Amino acid sequence: MKKNSVIALAIWCLTFTPTVGCTADNSGETIDLWPSIEPFETGYLRVSDIHEIYYELCGNSKGIPVFVLHGGPGASSSPYMRRFCDPAKFLIVLHDQRGAGKSRPYAELRENTTQDLVEDIETLRKHLNLGKIILFGGSWGTTLGLAYAETYPENVSGMVLRGVFTATKEEIDHLYHGGASLCFPDVYDKLLAALPEPNRRPLPDYLFELLKSEDEAEQEKYSLAWAKYEVKMSALHISDERVESIFRESTPYSFALFENYYMAKACFLEEGQLLRETDKIKHIPTVIVNGRYDFVCPLVSAYRLHKMLPRSKLVIAEAAGHWMGEKPIEQALLNAFKEFE
């Protein structure tokens, strides 16, 4: 079995005019992603006795620093995520979070909490001798971005957040305990049918227990069951055949393991913590992008966050779900970075 967290991308990339408005992305304007680029520097940074994180630098070494925070937890950065900022104007910093992607050791759960990942961002910022940074996160990356900003607000000049997840019990229950099944009952039933005890709850704890099996065949079975469930809900238009083809040669083990581990632990956050502490970041210019039909991270979470951040702008991407690669999402993110140039 090939375990490759890079394929988790398929699951899931200086004047600011503040606004308190909520807008829908209905313009019809089409702009292209920036051309593919290669890093001018890559490396590993030791962040604990156990962990080294992989990082790469792209674009302008003297440009406005943007830290890209990938989703999951347990997914990874990718070349696609380099293409949302003008490489002539921005220094684009990507890294794989602990245990994910190219970071070492792979799928390591020890010393792996939200607080550890927050400190890794800060350690990397200091290692690169950077001042204030823009945070660019999607899905779980919004959770991590908010956690970092609320811990180090003095180090953040702006945020671009896509598919907001604030790690509340309501959001976790939506994903695991039937909320998403309102529109995907068949997909939810397939997930439950793959489990030895389909009625066992809470589901993230149970899935995490199954994924810790030392039997690779079982790891593969439950990783695929979880990943297929989430991928099917992520894109507005994706066939069952396409979902199957994504995982034909690889198994997203770290994605499934880490996501269920973090959700079983409520993402290592107190209930409502990220929304409760938004006073710390209310001065930070923020663009929030959410698909109208996002069933993984429903729009209501982005809307609540927007209402608590007076310098935020909420862009609702019509005819879009959760997937970053859907055109309305791409367009809204490309436009968001124009506001930070």
N, C-alpha and C positions, 0 to 999 in steps of 0.2 A: 504494500500500500504506500503510495506517495502522499505525504502530508505536506501541503504547500499552502501557507496562509495568504500568499499573494493573490490567489484566485478569489479571495474574499472581496476584492474590488467589485466583482460582479454583483455582490450584495449591496454594495454600497456604491478637489479636487476640488501738494499735500494739503489740499483744501478739502475739508469735509463740511458740507452744509447740513446741519442737524435738522431733523424733522420728527414730529411726534405723530405723523400720519401713518395710515395703513393703506397700502396700494396693492392693486392686483396687476400682475404682469400680463397685460393685454395688448401691448404695443404692436406686436407682430414684427418688430425690428429683429433682424438676425445679424449677429456678430459671431465671428469665428473664434474658437479657442486659439490661444497663442501657439506658435509653431512648437513642435517637439524640441526639447533641449536636453543636453546631458549635463550632469553635475560638473562643476569645476573643482570640487573637493568632496571626498567621501572619507568616512572614518568610523572608528568605534570609540566610545567614551565610557569608561568604567564609572558606574554610578553606585555600586555597592560591592561588597565582597563576593556576591553571587553574580550580579548582572552587568553586562555591557550592552549599551544601546548603539545601534547603527544609525548614522546620520549622513545627510548629503546636503550640499549647498549648490544652488543654481542661480542663474541670473546675474545681477550686478552686485559685485562684492561690496560696493559702497552704497547700495540702494536701501530703500526702506525695508526693514526686516519684517518678514511674514513667517510665522511658525505654522506649518500645516499639521493638524492633529487628526490622524486617521480614526476610522470608526471601529466598531466591534463591541466591546474590547476584543483584542486578539486578532484583528485584521492586520493591515500593513499599509505603508505608503506605496505609491506607484508612480511611474513616469507620467501618467494621466494627470495626477494632482499638481504637476509643475506648470500646467498650461492655463491657469486662470488669472495670472498676474503678468503684466508687461515685464519681461525679463530685463529690459533696459532700465527700468525704474525701481524694481524690487529685488531684494535679496531673499530668495525663497529657500527656507530651511525646512527640510523634511526629516523625520526620524521614525523609526519603528519602536513602539512602546515595549516595555519589558516582556520578554518571552515570545514576542510576535515578530513575524517577518524575518529579517536578517539578524535581529538582535539575539544575543546569546546569554544563557542557554535557552533553547527552544522550549516553549510550553512550560516554563518554570513558574510554579505558583508561589513559591516562597518569596517573601519580601515583595509582594505584588499587590498593592492596594492603590486606590485613587490618590491617596496622599503621597505614596511613593512616586507615582507618575507625575504628579504636580511638581515634586521636588526635582525630578529628572528634567523637566522643562527649564526650571530655574538654573540647574547645574549646566545645562547645555547653553543657555543664554549667557551665563558668566564665562563659560569656556570659550565662546565665540567673541567675547568682549563687546557685546551689544548693549545698547540702551533700551529704550522702550520698543516693544514689539507689537505687531498686529497678530491676533490669533485667528486662524482660519480652520474651523472645525465642522465636521458633519456627523450627525447622529450621535454616537458615543463621543465623538470629538467635541460636540457642543457641551456635553456634561463636563468633560475634562477641561475645556476652555473656560467655562464658567467657574469651575473649582479653582483653576489657576488664577484667574482674574480676581476672584474674591480673596485669595490668599496674598497676591502680590499686585494690587491695583495700581501701585505707583510705577509698575513696569509695563503697563499695557497702554498703547496709544489708540487701539481700535479693535473691533471684533467683526468678523464675518461668520455668521453661524447658519448652518443649513440642516433642516430636519431636527428640530429641537427636542432633546430628551433631558428632563430635569431629575430623573431617578426617583420619582415619587412612587408610593405604593400603587396609586391609581394607574400610572403609566405601565408599571411592571405587570399588574394584574390584567390590564388591557391586552398585553402581548401574550401572556401565558394562560390566562384563565377565562378565555372566551370572548373578550371584547372584540378582538380582531375577527373572530369567527362570525360576527354578524354579516360580514360581506364575503368571508372565506370559510364557510362551514365545512366544505369538502376538504379543503387544505388542512384545516385544524384536525378533522377526523383522521386524515392520513398520518399526521404527527402522532396522535394518541394511539392509533393502531400499531405503530412501530414499537410501542413501549410494553414491557412485560406486565405492568400494572397501570393501565390507562386512566384509572380513576384516582390514582395517588396524588396527593397535594401536600405542600406547594410544589408546583411543577418545576421551577428552576432548581430547587434543592434536589429533587429526584433525578432530573436530567444530569446534573453535576455528578451525582453519585454514580450514575450509569457510565458517564464519560471517563471516570477515574479507573475504570476496569483496566487490568493489565493485559487483557485479551485484545489484540489489535483488530480482530474481526468485529468485536463488539464496539470498540472505539469508532471504527468506520461506520457501522450501522447507525449508531445514534448521532454521530457527527453529521452524516448525510441527512438523516431525518430532520434534524433541527435546521440545517442550512437550507434545505429545499423548501421548508415551511417559510422561512424568512425571505428567501429570494422571491418566491412566488408572490408574496404580499408586497414586495418592494417596488416592482415596476408596474406601471399602469397597464402595459400591454406586453405580456410575456407568456409564451406557450409552455405547456408541460414538457414538450420535446426540447425546448430551449433550456429549461431548468435542468433536465437530465443531462444534456450535452455539456453544461458548465462543469459538472462534477464527474464526467466520464473517466478522467485520468487522474484526478487528484481529490483528496479529502481535506476539507477545511478544519482540521482537528483543533488547532489553537483557537480559531474563531469560536467554534462550538464550546470548547472547554472553558475559555476565558469568559465568554458572554454569560454562560450559565453560572459560573463561579461568582462573577461580579453581581449578577442579579440575585443570586441566593443570599448574598451579603448586603443587599440594598445599596450596592455600589460604594459601600463603606462610608455612607453619608447618613446623617440624621434625617428623619422624615421632614421633607419640605425645606431642607437646609439651603439649597441653592437659591430658591425664590425668597426665602426669609432674609438672606444676606445681600440682596441686590442693592441695598443702600450704599454698599462699598464701591459699586461699579456704575452708579447712576450717571456719573460724569463722562463715561467712556462712549465715544461715538460707535454705534453698532448697527450693522445691517443684518436683519434676520430674514432668511429665505425658507419658505416651507411650501411643499406641494399641497394643493387643495385636497387631494385625495391620498394623502400619506396615511396608510393604515399601520405602519410600524411606529411612527412618531406623529400622532394626530395633530392637526393644526392648532387645536385648543392650547397645547403647551406653548407653542410659539407665541400665540396671541396673549396668553397670560404673562409671559416674560416681557413681551413688548410693552404691555400696559404698565409694567413696573420699572421700565428704563426710559426716562424722559428724552434721552438723546438717541433713541433707537428708531429705526425705520423697518417696518414689516412689509416684505414683498411676498404676496401670495401667488405662487406659480400655478396658474390655471392649467388644467389638462396635464397634471403631473402628480406622481406619487412620491415615493421615498428615494428612488434611485437618483444618484447624483448625475448620471449620464443622460437623463431625460432632457430634451432640448429646452423646455421652459426653465428648468433648474439651472442648466448651464448658462443660459442667457442672463438670468437674474444674478448669478454669481459673477460673471464677467462685468456686468454693469456695476455691481457693488464695489469692485476694486477700482473702478474709475473714480469713485468718490474719495479714494484715499491717495490718489496720485499727487 
